[in-house]
Amino acid sequence: MEFELTDDQLELQRAVRDVLDAEAPPELARAVADGQSDAAGFWQTLVDLEWPAMALPESAGGLGYGWVELAIVLEELGRHAAPGPFMSTVTQFAPLIAEAAGPGQAAELLAPVAAGRTTGTIAVDEGAGTWDPAEVSATGRRSGDDLVLEGTKHYVLDGATADETAVAVRIEGELRVVLVPGSSVQAVAGIPVDPGVRHATITLDGVRVPAVRLLGEGDASDALRRALEESVTAVAAVTLGACQRIFDIINAYAKERIQFGVPIGSFQAVKHKLANMYRDIERARVLVYYSALTLAEDHPDRTPAASMAKAAAGEAQRRCVQDGLQLAGGIGYTWEHDLHLFLRRAKVGELHFGSASHHRRKVARLALQSSAA
């Protein structure tokens, strides 16, 4: 596997950063938080640039880029605390459709996603915070030509605003994925840590959908697991971007803030904190892009790689949030200072799709199973 970005990928990174510098400044995140913007204009900009189509297959109207290119975009989105449905639609909904639906069905459902006409999300977790397919207990039963769904799903990203929700339920003992219109579910939006990342709890009790909205055939446990590996890697990439922005802000501040007649960056204790932040960010970056490579090549290591990336990103955010806020002082969490926007984006990334400790345990279990085999 090649770990260095190619010239084309570096140019993509520069282009994405230029777009987001212009279209997603901190003022946009503040406007969304204040209710002065719903980021619809920003989302339309991404649609016009064909970003939702980037990693989708050409058969579905996508551009056919790989996961490394998508990871580059995701890291920059985290670095700008960009709002909008890109995460839920492109890195959660689309992978699950691609994995769980049949080839023809997937192309038909992904075409409007690629064109930016449809936003989507997934509903898997039921309160445990692990997104483990084995823990799904919501049910579906057949009623004539319809399916009747029962259950409650938690932590659904953009669950109150997505056009479509891919819901994991058990039907006749098998784990299946059902596509439910957003207008059919009862969604209660939660109070967001990060105003640009909004979760909801959705209730499915008695929801009826046509049986043709059942994706694929047979048990979808493996399809859901594979899709979640992509979602986990995406959250890790966004968290990495937020951590990098925290470091950039604090590193610049340490060079400018004068105490006792010298910049605080000259103090050994401050240098140590910055060095530790940099180390954790670089470790997370290596593992995030390794995970992206395993996804791009469908490598057998994709399962542990996704968890290692998520764990490393979680550890990086813990250090960056704690030390970054401490070095900035109280001003770092005031509304007027940009730092808190990226502190929030990094912190919410730790909890989505399982914490760092959860994924460390998962990697340990996989290692034990491998050694036993």
Disulfide bonds with the S-S distance in Angstrom:
none
